[in-house]
Amino acid sequence: MIIKKKTWPRPFEKVLSGDKTFELRLADWECTLGDTLILEEWDPETKEYTGRTIEKKVTYVAKTKGQPYFTKEEVEEHGFQVIGFK
């Protein structure tokens, strides 16, 4: 499946440079291994797409809802962090 998502300039640049190798997104849509994620750069000042895009193949999806690792209180106190690595 091909999935298009808007991305602001700063994270877009980080993905483009290779420094950012992950996405943190609200899980209100389905994404699975092998999907193609197209990030479309969005300028929040002009409220328009810039025309630049990056295409990435989805190699891993981690969902947090229903995970037994942390209590609700721990999540509310600390939140989550996503850690990317090479």
HTML snippet that shows the backbone in 3Dmol.js (N, CA, C, O; Angstrom):
<script src="https://3Dmol.org/build/3Dmol-min.js"></script>
<div id="view" style="width:600px;height:400px;position:relative"></div>
<script>
const pdb = `
ATOM      1  N   MET A   1       0.839  -1.170   0.000  1.00  0.00           N
ATOM      2  CA  MET A   1       0.000   0.000   0.000  1.00  0.00           C
ATOM      3  C   MET A   1       0.893   1.246   0.000  1.00  0.00           C
ATOM      4  O   MET A   1       1.978   1.249   0.581  1.00  0.00           O
ATOM      5  N   ILE A   2       0.424   2.278  -0.649  1.00  0.00           N
ATOM      6  CA  ILE A   2       1.119   3.566  -0.647  1.00  0.00           C
ATOM      7  C   ILE A   2       0.377   4.497   0.300  1.00  0.00           C
ATOM      8  O   ILE A   2      -0.834   4.685   0.184  1.00  0.00           O
ATOM      9  N   ILE A   3       1.121   5.080   1.239  1.00  0.00           N
ATOM     10  CA  ILE A   3       0.549   5.956   2.254  1.00  0.00           C
ATOM     11  C   ILE A   3       1.247   7.310   2.152  1.00  0.00           C
ATOM     12  O   ILE A   3       2.475   7.384   2.192  1.00  0.00           O
ATOM     13  N   LYS A   4       0.468   8.371   2.023  1.00  0.00           N
ATOM     14  CA  LYS A   4       1.016   9.729   1.956  1.00  0.00           C
ATOM     15  C   LYS A   4       0.718  10.461   3.254  1.00  0.00           C
ATOM     16  O   LYS A   4      -0.412  10.464   3.741  1.00  0.00           O
ATOM     17  N   LYS A   5       1.766  11.089   3.809  1.00  0.00           N
ATOM     18  CA  LYS A   5       1.617  11.855   5.045  1.00  0.00           C
ATOM     19  C   LYS A   5       2.363  13.175   4.928  1.00  0.00           C
ATOM     20  O   LYS A   5       3.450  13.243   4.354  1.00  0.00           O
ATOM     21  N   LYS A   6       1.760  14.223   5.483  1.00  0.00           N
ATOM     22  CA  LYS A   6       2.424  15.531   5.465  1.00  0.00           C
ATOM     23  C   LYS A   6       3.468  15.582   6.572  1.00  0.00           C
ATOM     24  O   LYS A   6       3.282  15.006   7.644  1.00  0.00           O
ATOM     25  N   THR A   7       4.556  16.272   6.303  1.00  0.00           N
ATOM     26  CA  THR A   7       5.663  16.405   7.249  1.00  0.00           C
ATOM     27  C   THR A   7       6.190  17.837   7.188  1.00  0.00           C
ATOM     28  O   THR A   7       6.397  18.387   6.106  1.00  0.00           O
ATOM     29  N   TRP A   8       6.400  18.424   8.342  1.00  0.00           N
ATOM     30  CA  TRP A   8       6.917  19.791   8.396  1.00  0.00           C
ATOM     31  C   TRP A   8       8.384  19.833   7.958  1.00  0.00           C
ATOM     32  O   TRP A   8       9.052  18.799   7.954  1.00  0.00           O
ATOM     33  N   PRO A   9       8.892  21.008   7.591  1.00  0.00           N
ATOM     34  CA  PRO A   9      10.236  21.121   7.018  1.00  0.00           C
ATOM     35  C   PRO A   9      11.376  20.557   7.867  1.00  0.00           C
ATOM     36  O   PRO A   9      12.249  19.868   7.338  1.00  0.00           O
ATOM     37  N   ARG A  10      11.384  20.831   9.157  1.00  0.00           N
ATOM     38  CA  ARG A  10      12.522  20.370   9.969  1.00  0.00           C
ATOM     39  C   ARG A  10      12.643  18.836   9.995  1.00  0.00           C
ATOM     40  O   ARG A  10      13.717  18.314   9.698  1.00  0.00           O
ATOM     41  N   PRO A  11      11.566  18.093  10.344  1.00  0.00           N
ATOM     42  CA  PRO A  11      11.699  16.638  10.298  1.00  0.00           C
ATOM     43  C   PRO A  11      11.909  16.112   8.881  1.00  0.00           C
ATOM     44  O   PRO A  11      12.569  15.089   8.698  1.00  0.00           O
ATOM     45  N   PHE A  12      11.356  16.798   7.870  1.00  0.00           N
ATOM     46  CA  PHE A  12      11.580  16.395   6.484  1.00  0.00           C
ATOM     47  C   PHE A  12      13.076  16.423   6.165  1.00  0.00           C
ATOM     48  O   PHE A  12      13.613  15.480   5.585  1.00  0.00           O
ATOM     49  N   GLU A  13      13.737  17.508   6.549  1.00  0.00           N
ATOM     50  CA  GLU A  13      15.180  17.644   6.309  1.00  0.00           C
ATOM     51  C   GLU A  13      15.973  16.563   7.033  1.00  0.00           C
ATOM     52  O   GLU A  13      16.948  16.038   6.494  1.00  0.00           O
ATOM     53  N   LYS A  14      15.558  16.230   8.254  1.00  0.00           N
ATOM     54  CA  LYS A  14      16.251  15.185   9.025  1.00  0.00           C
ATOM     55  C   LYS A  14      16.118  13.819   8.358  1.00  0.00           C
ATOM     56  O   LYS A  14      17.072  13.041   8.346  1.00  0.00           O
ATOM     57  N   VAL A  15      14.949  13.523   7.806  1.00  0.00           N
ATOM     58  CA  VAL A  15      14.775  12.262   7.074  1.00  0.00           C
ATOM     59  C   VAL A  15      15.608  12.302   5.797  1.00  0.00           C
ATOM     60  O   VAL A  15      16.280  11.327   5.458  1.00  0.00           O
ATOM     61  N   LEU A  16      15.563  13.421   5.095  1.00  0.00           N
ATOM     62  CA  LEU A  16      16.308  13.581   3.845  1.00  0.00           C
ATOM     63  C   LEU A  16      17.809  13.377   4.053  1.00  0.00           C
ATOM     64  O   LEU A  16      18.474  12.761   3.220  1.00  0.00           O
ATOM     65  N   SER A  17      18.345  13.896   5.169  1.00  0.00           N
ATOM     66  CA  SER A  17      19.783  13.776   5.442  1.00  0.00           C
ATOM     67  C   SER A  17      20.167  12.389   5.944  1.00  0.00           C
ATOM     68  O   SER A  17      21.344  12.028   5.945  1.00  0.00           O
ATOM     69  N   GLY A  18      19.159  11.604   6.378  1.00  0.00           N
ATOM     70  CA  GLY A  18      19.443  10.274   6.916  1.00  0.00           C
ATOM     71  C   GLY A  18      19.603  10.258   8.424  1.00  0.00           C
ATOM     72  O   GLY A  18      19.783   9.190   9.009  1.00  0.00           O
ATOM     73  N   ASP A  19      19.542  11.432   9.077  1.00  0.00           N
ATOM     74  CA  ASP A  19      19.673  11.498  10.533  1.00  0.00           C
ATOM     75  C   ASP A  19      18.441  10.920  11.240  1.00  0.00           C
ATOM     76  O   ASP A  19      18.561  10.352  12.325  1.00  0.00           O
ATOM     77  N   LYS A  20      17.277  11.060  10.637  1.00  0.00           N
ATOM     78  CA  LYS A  20      16.029  10.578  11.239  1.00  0.00           C
ATOM     79  C   LYS A  20      15.585   9.342  10.468  1.00  0.00           C
ATOM     80  O   LYS A  20      15.286   9.415   9.276  1.00  0.00           O
ATOM     81  N   THR A  21      15.546   8.215  11.155  1.00  0.00           N
ATOM     82  CA  THR A  21      15.223   6.947  10.500  1.00  0.00           C
ATOM     83  C   THR A  21      13.971   6.311  11.101  1.00  0.00           C
ATOM     84  O   THR A  21      13.860   5.086  11.163  1.00  0.00           O
ATOM     85  N   PHE A  22      13.032   7.145  11.542  1.00  0.00           N
ATOM     86  CA  PHE A  22      11.789   6.662  12.146  1.00  0.00           C
ATOM     87  C   PHE A  22      10.721   7.730  11.988  1.00  0.00           C
ATOM     88  O   PHE A  22      11.023   8.874  11.649  1.00  0.00           O
ATOM     89  N   GLU A  23       9.480   7.358  12.231  1.00  0.00           N
ATOM     90  CA  GLU A  23       8.361   8.298  12.293  1.00  0.00           C
ATOM     91  C   GLU A  23       7.574   7.978  13.548  1.00  0.00           C
ATOM     92  O   GLU A  23       7.385   6.808  13.881  1.00  0.00           O
ATOM     93  N   LEU A  24       7.120   8.986  14.235  1.00  0.00           N
ATOM     94  CA  LEU A  24       6.202   8.825  15.357  1.00  0.00           C
ATOM     95  C   LEU A  24       4.883   9.438  14.902  1.00  0.00           C
ATOM     96  O   LEU A  24       4.798  10.643  14.663  1.00  0.00           O
ATOM     97  N   ARG A  25       3.862   8.606  14.786  1.00  0.00           N
ATOM     98  CA  ARG A  25       2.563   9.059  14.270  1.00  0.00           C
ATOM     99  C   ARG A  25       1.438   8.524  15.129  1.00  0.00           C
ATOM    100  O   ARG A  25       1.555   7.455  15.729  1.00  0.00           O
ATOM    101  N   LEU A  26       0.363   9.261  15.184  1.00  0.00           N
ATOM    102  CA  LEU A  26      -0.851   8.775  15.814  1.00  0.00           C
ATOM    103  C   LEU A  26      -1.312   7.552  15.031  1.00  0.00           C
ATOM    104  O   LEU A  26      -1.327   7.567  13.800  1.00  0.00           O
ATOM    105  N   ALA A  27      -1.686   6.503  15.738  1.00  0.00           N
ATOM    106  CA  ALA A  27      -2.061   5.240  15.078  1.00  0.00           C
ATOM    107  C   ALA A  27      -3.530   5.240  14.677  1.00  0.00           C
ATOM    108  O   ALA A  27      -4.270   4.311  15.000  1.00  0.00           O
ATOM    109  N   ASP A  28      -3.947   6.288  13.972  1.00  0.00           N
ATOM    110  CA  ASP A  28      -5.337   6.383  13.522  1.00  0.00           C
ATOM    111  C   ASP A  28      -5.494   5.936  12.068  1.00  0.00           C
ATOM    112  O   ASP A  28      -6.503   6.221  11.422  1.00  0.00           O
ATOM    113  N   TRP A  29      -4.491   5.238  11.574  1.00  0.00           N
ATOM    114  CA  TRP A  29      -4.507   4.678  10.225  1.00  0.00           C
ATOM    115  C   TRP A  29      -3.653   3.415  10.233  1.00  0.00           C
ATOM    116  O   TRP A  29      -2.806   3.242  11.110  1.00  0.00           O
ATOM    117  N   GLU A  30      -3.866   2.549   9.278  1.00  0.00           N
ATOM    118  CA  GLU A  30      -3.195   1.258   9.244  1.00  0.00           C
ATOM    119  C   GLU A  30      -1.899   1.354   8.444  1.00  0.00           C
ATOM    120  O   GLU A  30      -1.869   1.934   7.358  1.00  0.00           O
ATOM    121  N   CYS A  31      -0.844   0.787   8.986  1.00  0.00           N
ATOM    122  CA  CYS A  31       0.463   0.755   8.335  1.00  0.00           C
ATOM    123  C   CYS A  31       1.073  -0.608   8.612  1.00  0.00           C
ATOM    124  O   CYS A  31       1.087  -1.054   9.759  1.00  0.00           O
ATOM    125  N   THR A  32       1.577  -1.280   7.582  1.00  0.00           N
ATOM    126  CA  THR A  32       2.147  -2.612   7.767  1.00  0.00           C
ATOM    127  C   THR A  32       3.486  -2.726   7.050  1.00  0.00           C
ATOM    128  O   THR A  32       3.824  -1.908   6.194  1.00  0.00           O
ATOM    129  N   LEU A  33       4.234  -3.750   7.416  1.00  0.00           N
ATOM    130  CA  LEU A  33       5.529  -3.994   6.788  1.00  0.00           C
ATOM    131  C   LEU A  33       5.379  -4.073   5.285  1.00  0.00           C
ATOM    132  O   LEU A  33       4.440  -4.680   4.769  1.00  0.00           O
ATOM    133  N   GLY A  34       6.316  -3.451   4.588  1.00  0.00           N
ATOM    134  CA  GLY A  34       6.305  -3.471   3.136  1.00  0.00           C
ATOM    135  C   GLY A  34       5.556  -2.327   2.494  1.00  0.00           C
ATOM    136  O   GLY A  34       5.703  -2.094   1.294  1.00  0.00           O
ATOM    137  N   ASP A  35       4.742  -1.593   3.274  1.00  0.00           N
ATOM    138  CA  ASP A  35       4.046  -0.430   2.722  1.00  0.00           C
ATOM    139  C   ASP A  35       5.068   0.614   2.293  1.00  0.00           C
ATOM    140  O   ASP A  35       6.208   0.607   2.758  1.00  0.00           O
ATOM    141  N   THR A  36       4.658   1.497   1.420  1.00  0.00           N
ATOM    142  CA  THR A  36       5.492   2.620   1.008  1.00  0.00           C
ATOM    143  C   THR A  36       4.942   3.880   1.654  1.00  0.00           C
ATOM    144  O   THR A  36       3.781   4.239   1.456  1.00  0.00           O
ATOM    145  N   LEU A  37       5.789   4.544   2.430  1.00  0.00           N
ATOM    146  CA  LEU A  37       5.418   5.784   3.104  1.00  0.00           C
ATOM    147  C   LEU A  37       5.999   6.947   2.303  1.00  0.00           C
ATOM    148  O   LEU A  37       7.214   7.055   2.134  1.00  0.00           O
ATOM    149  N   ILE A  38       5.123   7.805   1.818  1.00  0.00           N
ATOM    150  CA  ILE A  38       5.562   8.994   1.089  1.00  0.00           C
ATOM    151  C   ILE A  38       5.355  10.192   1.996  1.00  0.00           C
ATOM    152  O   ILE A  38       4.226  10.544   2.338  1.00  0.00           O
ATOM    153  N   LEU A  39       6.454  10.811   2.378  1.00  0.00           N
ATOM    154  CA  LEU A  39       6.414  12.013   3.221  1.00  0.00           C
ATOM    155  C   LEU A  39       6.405  13.221   2.306  1.00  0.00           C
ATOM    156  O   LEU A  39       7.299  13.394   1.477  1.00  0.00           O
ATOM    157  N   GLU A  40       5.383  14.061   2.465  1.00  0.00           N
ATOM    158  CA  GLU A  40       5.231  15.258   1.644  1.00  0.00           C
ATOM    159  C   GLU A  40       5.505  16.483   2.516  1.00  0.00           C
ATOM    160  O   GLU A  40       4.818  16.709   3.513  1.00  0.00           O
ATOM    161  N   GLU A  41       6.498  17.261   2.140  1.00  0.00           N
ATOM    162  CA  GLU A  41       6.862  18.432   2.944  1.00  0.00           C
ATOM    163  C   GLU A  41       5.744  19.474   2.908  1.00  0.00           C
ATOM    164  O   GLU A  41       5.244  19.843   1.845  1.00  0.00           O
ATOM    165  N   TRP A  42       5.367  19.936   4.104  1.00  0.00           N
ATOM    166  CA  TRP A  42       4.296  20.910   4.298  1.00  0.00           C
ATOM    167  C   TRP A  42       4.864  22.128   5.008  1.00  0.00           C
ATOM    168  O   TRP A  42       5.518  21.995   6.042  1.00  0.00           O
ATOM    169  N   ASP A  43       4.622  23.298   4.468  1.00  0.00           N
ATOM    170  CA  ASP A  43       5.085  24.529   5.095  1.00  0.00           C
ATOM    171  C   ASP A  43       3.960  25.081   5.969  1.00  0.00           C
ATOM    172  O   ASP A  43       2.938  25.527   5.448  1.00  0.00           O
ATOM    173  N   PRO A  44       4.137  25.056   7.311  1.00  0.00           N
ATOM    174  CA  PRO A  44       3.063  25.526   8.185  1.00  0.00           C
ATOM    175  C   PRO A  44       2.815  27.034   8.097  1.00  0.00           C
ATOM    176  O   PRO A  44       1.743  27.506   8.476  1.00  0.00           O
ATOM    177  N   GLU A  45       3.786  27.782   7.607  1.00  0.00           N
ATOM    178  CA  GLU A  45       3.607  29.235   7.479  1.00  0.00           C
ATOM    179  C   GLU A  45       2.721  29.580   6.284  1.00  0.00           C
ATOM    180  O   GLU A  45       1.825  30.418   6.386  1.00  0.00           O
ATOM    181  N   THR A  46       2.979  28.928   5.151  1.00  0.00           N
ATOM    182  CA  THR A  46       2.181  29.208   3.952  1.00  0.00           C
ATOM    183  C   THR A  46       0.947  28.318   3.869  1.00  0.00           C
ATOM    184  O   THR A  46       0.036  28.567   3.080  1.00  0.00           O
ATOM    185  N   LYS A  47       0.934  27.260   4.707  1.00  0.00           N
ATOM    186  CA  LYS A  47      -0.141  26.272   4.700  1.00  0.00           C
ATOM    187  C   LYS A  47      -0.291  25.615   3.327  1.00  0.00           C
ATOM    188  O   LYS A  47      -1.397  25.390   2.835  1.00  0.00           O
ATOM    189  N   GLU A  48       0.871  25.316   2.727  1.00  0.00           N
ATOM    190  CA  GLU A  48       0.889  24.663   1.418  1.00  0.00           C
ATOM    191  C   GLU A  48       1.996  23.627   1.374  1.00  0.00           C
ATOM    192  O   GLU A  48       2.982  23.719   2.105  1.00  0.00           O
ATOM    193  N   TYR A  49       1.820  22.641   0.507  1.00  0.00           N
ATOM    194  CA  TYR A  49       2.879  21.673   0.261  1.00  0.00           C
ATOM    195  C   TYR A  49       3.978  22.348  -0.549  1.00  0.00           C
ATOM    196  O   TYR A  49       3.700  23.191  -1.402  1.00  0.00           O
ATOM    197  N   THR A  50       5.234  21.973  -0.279  1.00  0.00           N
ATOM    198  CA  THR A  50       6.363  22.575  -0.996  1.00  0.00           C
ATOM    199  C   THR A  50       6.630  21.883  -2.331  1.00  0.00           C
ATOM    200  O   THR A  50       7.293  22.441  -3.204  1.00  0.00           O
ATOM    201  N   GLY A  51       6.116  20.677  -2.482  1.00  0.00           N
ATOM    202  CA  GLY A  51       6.383  19.904  -3.696  1.00  0.00           C
ATOM    203  C   GLY A  51       7.471  18.864  -3.503  1.00  0.00           C
ATOM    204  O   GLY A  51       7.664  17.998  -4.356  1.00  0.00           O
ATOM    205  N   ARG A  52       8.191  18.945  -2.373  1.00  0.00           N
ATOM    206  CA  ARG A  52       9.246  17.955  -2.112  1.00  0.00           C
ATOM    207  C   ARG A  52       8.640  16.738  -1.425  1.00  0.00           C
ATOM    208  O   ARG A  52       7.790  16.867  -0.544  1.00  0.00           O
ATOM    209  N   THR A  53       9.084  15.562  -1.837  1.00  0.00           N
ATOM    210  CA  THR A  53       8.611  14.316  -1.239  1.00  0.00           C
ATOM    211  C   THR A  53       9.783  13.371  -1.006  1.00  0.00           C
ATOM    212  O   THR A  53      10.820  13.467  -1.662  1.00  0.00           O
ATOM    213  N   ILE A  54       9.597  12.464  -0.065  1.00  0.00           N
ATOM    214  CA  ILE A  54      10.564  11.393   0.212  1.00  0.00           C
ATOM    215  C   ILE A  54       9.766  10.099   0.264  1.00  0.00           C
ATOM    216  O   ILE A  54       8.707  10.041   0.889  1.00  0.00           O
ATOM    217  N   GLU A  55      10.268   9.075  -0.386  1.00  0.00           N
ATOM    218  CA  GLU A  55       9.603   7.778  -0.388  1.00  0.00           C
ATOM    219  C   GLU A  55      10.433   6.790   0.423  1.00  0.00           C
ATOM    220  O   GLU A  55      11.626   6.626   0.169  1.00  0.00           O
ATOM    221  N   LYS A  56       9.807   6.130   1.401  1.00  0.00           N
ATOM    222  CA  LYS A  56      10.491   5.162   2.256  1.00  0.00           C
ATOM    223  C   LYS A  56       9.681   3.879   2.353  1.00  0.00           C
ATOM    224  O   LYS A  56       8.451   3.913   2.388  1.00  0.00           O
ATOM    225  N   LYS A  57      10.372   2.750   2.397  1.00  0.00           N
ATOM    226  CA  LYS A  57       9.713   1.463   2.596  1.00  0.00           C
ATOM    227  C   LYS A  57       9.603   1.202   4.094  1.00  0.00           C
ATOM    228  O   LYS A  57      10.577   1.376   4.827  1.00  0.00           O
ATOM    229  N   VAL A  58       8.427   0.789   4.551  1.00  0.00           N
ATOM    230  CA  VAL A  58       8.192   0.502   5.960  1.00  0.00           C
ATOM    231  C   VAL A  58       8.840  -0.840   6.291  1.00  0.00           C
ATOM    232  O   VAL A  58       8.511  -1.867   5.698  1.00  0.00           O
ATOM    233  N   THR A  59       9.775  -0.811   7.258  1.00  0.00           N
ATOM    234  CA  THR A  59      10.480  -2.037   7.650  1.00  0.00           C
ATOM    235  C   THR A  59      10.138  -2.493   9.060  1.00  0.00           C
ATOM    236  O   THR A  59      10.477  -3.611   9.447  1.00  0.00           O
ATOM    237  N   TYR A  60       9.465  -1.637   9.838  1.00  0.00           N
ATOM    238  CA  TYR A  60       9.093  -2.005  11.199  1.00  0.00           C
ATOM    239  C   TYR A  60       7.964  -1.095  11.666  1.00  0.00           C
ATOM    240  O   TYR A  60       7.983   0.107  11.403  1.00  0.00           O
ATOM    241  N   VAL A  61       6.989  -1.663  12.353  1.00  0.00           N
ATOM    242  CA  VAL A  61       5.893  -0.885  12.932  1.00  0.00           C
ATOM    243  C   VAL A  61       5.721  -1.333  14.380  1.00  0.00           C
ATOM    244  O   VAL A  61       5.516  -2.518  14.642  1.00  0.00           O
ATOM    245  N   ALA A  62       5.802  -0.400  15.316  1.00  0.00           N
ATOM    246  CA  ALA A  62       5.555  -0.686  16.726  1.00  0.00           C
ATOM    247  C   ALA A  62       4.334   0.118  17.152  1.00  0.00           C
ATOM    248  O   ALA A  62       4.291   1.335  16.973  1.00  0.00           O
ATOM    249  N   LYS A  63       3.353  -0.559  17.710  1.00  0.00           N
ATOM    250  CA  LYS A  63       2.159   0.128  18.209  1.00  0.00           C
ATOM    251  C   LYS A  63       2.168   0.039  19.725  1.00  0.00           C
ATOM    252  O   LYS A  63       2.585  -0.972  20.290  1.00  0.00           O
ATOM    253  N   THR A  64       1.709   1.090  20.379  1.00  0.00           N
ATOM    254  CA  THR A  64       1.822   1.147  21.835  1.00  0.00           C
ATOM    255  C   THR A  64       0.541   0.784  22.561  1.00  0.00           C
ATOM    256  O   THR A  64       0.599   0.408  23.732  1.00  0.00           O
ATOM    257  N   LYS A  65      -0.587   0.878  21.932  1.00  0.00           N
ATOM    258  CA  LYS A  65      -1.852   0.609  22.619  1.00  0.00           C
ATOM    259  C   LYS A  65      -1.927  -0.860  23.013  1.00  0.00           C
ATOM    260  O   LYS A  65      -1.715  -1.754  22.194  1.00  0.00           O
ATOM    261  N   GLY A  66      -2.232  -1.087  24.280  1.00  0.00           N
ATOM    262  CA  GLY A  66      -2.385  -2.445  24.754  1.00  0.00           C
ATOM    263  C   GLY A  66      -1.080  -3.165  25.080  1.00  0.00           C
ATOM    264  O   GLY A  66      -1.087  -4.374  25.314  1.00  0.00           O
ATOM    265  N   GLN A  67       0.023  -2.453  25.100  1.00  0.00           N
ATOM    266  CA  GLN A  67       1.299  -3.078  25.442  1.00  0.00           C
ATOM    267  C   GLN A  67       1.347  -3.313  26.955  1.00  0.00           C
ATOM    268  O   GLN A  67       0.973  -2.430  27.726  1.00  0.00           O
ATOM    269  N   PRO A  68       1.798  -4.480  27.380  1.00  0.00           N
ATOM    270  CA  PRO A  68       1.792  -4.813  28.811  1.00  0.00           C
ATOM    271  C   PRO A  68       3.034  -4.348  29.571  1.00  0.00           C
ATOM    272  O   PRO A  68       3.188  -4.674  30.747  1.00  0.00           O
ATOM    273  N   TYR A  69       3.904  -3.606  28.934  1.00  0.00           N
ATOM    274  CA  TYR A  69       5.201  -3.289  29.538  1.00  0.00           C
ATOM    275  C   TYR A  69       5.153  -2.214  30.606  1.00  0.00           C
ATOM    276  O   TYR A  69       5.969  -2.226  31.528  1.00  0.00           O
ATOM    277  N   PHE A  70       4.213  -1.281  30.500  1.00  0.00           N
ATOM    278  CA  PHE A  70       4.175  -0.147  31.419  1.00  0.00           C
ATOM    279  C   PHE A  70       2.768   0.043  31.961  1.00  0.00           C
ATOM    280  O   PHE A  70       1.787  -0.286  31.295  1.00  0.00           O
ATOM    281  N   THR A  71       2.677   0.575  33.169  1.00  0.00           N
ATOM    282  CA  THR A  71       1.368   0.883  33.723  1.00  0.00           C
ATOM    283  C   THR A  71       0.845   2.190  33.123  1.00  0.00           C
ATOM    284  O   THR A  71       1.612   2.987  32.582  1.00  0.00           O
ATOM    285  N   LYS A  72      -0.455   2.397  33.224  1.00  0.00           N
ATOM    286  CA  LYS A  72      -1.057   3.632  32.735  1.00  0.00           C
ATOM    287  C   LYS A  72      -0.448   4.836  33.450  1.00  0.00           C
ATOM    288  O   LYS A  72      -0.208   5.875  32.836  1.00  0.00           O
ATOM    289  N   GLU A  73      -0.199   4.688  34.750  1.00  0.00           N
ATOM    290  CA  GLU A  73       0.393   5.780  35.528  1.00  0.00           C
ATOM    291  C   GLU A  73       1.802   6.127  35.041  1.00  0.00           C
ATOM    292  O   GLU A  73       2.158   7.302  34.956  1.00  0.00           O
ATOM    293  N   GLU A  74       2.602   5.107  34.723  1.00  0.00           N
ATOM    294  CA  GLU A  74       3.956   5.353  34.204  1.00  0.00           C
ATOM    295  C   GLU A  74       3.901   6.088  32.868  1.00  0.00           C
ATOM    296  O   GLU A  74       4.680   7.009  32.627  1.00  0.00           O
ATOM    297  N   VAL A  75       2.985   5.678  32.010  1.00  0.00           N
ATOM    298  CA  VAL A  75       2.849   6.322  30.699  1.00  0.00           C
ATOM    299  C   VAL A  75       2.402   7.767  30.869  1.00  0.00           C
ATOM    300  O   VAL A  75       2.928   8.661  30.206  1.00  0.00           O
ATOM    301  N   GLU A  76       1.426   8.008  31.761  1.00  0.00           N
ATOM    302  CA  GLU A  76       0.955   9.369  31.980  1.00  0.00           C
ATOM    303  C   GLU A  76       2.049  10.259  32.563  1.00  0.00           C
ATOM    304  O   GLU A  76       2.121  11.445  32.238  1.00  0.00           O
ATOM    305  N   GLU A  77       2.895   9.700  33.416  1.00  0.00           N
ATOM    306  CA  GLU A  77       3.966  10.489  34.033  1.00  0.00           C
ATOM    307  C   GLU A  77       5.107  10.764  33.064  1.00  0.00           C
ATOM    308  O   GLU A  77       5.614  11.884  33.001  1.00  0.00           O
ATOM    309  N   HIS A  78       5.511   9.746  32.310  1.00  0.00           N
ATOM    310  CA  HIS A  78       6.732   9.857  31.501  1.00  0.00           C
ATOM    311  C   HIS A  78       6.491   9.962  30.004  1.00  0.00           C
ATOM    312  O   HIS A  78       7.330  10.505  29.285  1.00  0.00           O
ATOM    313  N   GLY A  79       5.356   9.450  29.514  1.00  0.00           N
ATOM    314  CA  GLY A  79       5.125   9.410  28.074  1.00  0.00           C
ATOM    315  C   GLY A  79       5.995   8.345  27.424  1.00  0.00           C
ATOM    316  O   GLY A  79       6.577   7.503  28.108  1.00  0.00           O
ATOM    317  N   PHE A  80       6.077   8.387  26.120  1.00  0.00           N
ATOM    318  CA  PHE A  80       6.891   7.448  25.359  1.00  0.00           C
ATOM    319  C   PHE A  80       8.000   8.200  24.655  1.00  0.00           C
ATOM    320  O   PHE A  80       7.903   9.408  24.439  1.00  0.00           O
ATOM    321  N   GLN A  81       9.034   7.498  24.303  1.00  0.00           N
ATOM    322  CA  GLN A  81      10.036   8.023  23.395  1.00  0.00           C
ATOM    323  C   GLN A  81      10.305   6.950  22.359  1.00  0.00           C
ATOM    324  O   GLN A  81      10.277   5.758  22.664  1.00  0.00           O
ATOM    325  N   VAL A  82      10.560   7.370  21.153  1.00  0.00           N
ATOM    326  CA  VAL A  82      10.908   6.446  20.086  1.00  0.00           C
ATOM    327  C   VAL A  82      12.401   6.579  19.875  1.00  0.00           C
ATOM    328  O   VAL A  82      12.921   7.687  19.748  1.00  0.00           O
ATOM    329  N   ILE A  83      13.081   5.467  19.838  1.00  0.00           N
ATOM    330  CA  ILE A  83      14.535   5.481  19.687  1.00  0.00           C
ATOM    331  C   ILE A  83      14.889   4.850  18.358  1.00  0.00           C
ATOM    332  O   ILE A  83      14.583   3.681  18.123  1.00  0.00           O
ATOM    333  N   GLY A  84      15.517   5.592  17.505  1.00  0.00           N
ATOM    334  CA  GLY A  84      15.983   5.060  16.231  1.00  0.00           C
ATOM    335  C   GLY A  84      17.441   4.669  16.331  1.00  0.00           C
ATOM    336  O   GLY A  84      18.200   5.247  17.109  1.00  0.00           O
ATOM    337  N   PHE A  85      17.818   3.711  15.559  1.00  0.00           N
ATOM    338  CA  PHE A  85      19.226   3.298  15.566  1.00  0.00           C
ATOM    339  C   PHE A  85      19.615   2.731  14.222  1.00  0.00           C
ATOM    340  O   PHE A  85      18.766   2.325  13.429  1.00  0.00           O
ATOM    341  N   LYS A  86      20.937   2.708  13.973  1.00  0.00           N
ATOM    342  CA  LYS A  86      21.472   2.196  12.706  1.00  0.00           C
ATOM    343  C   LYS A  86      22.269   0.953  12.959  1.00  0.00           C
ATOM    344  O   LYS A  86      22.807   0.363  12.022  1.00  0.00           O
TER     345      LYS A  86
END
`;
const viewer = $3Dmol.createViewer("view");
viewer.addModel(pdb, "pdb");
viewer.setStyle({}, {cartoon: {color: "spectrum"}});
viewer.zoomTo();
viewer.render();
</script>
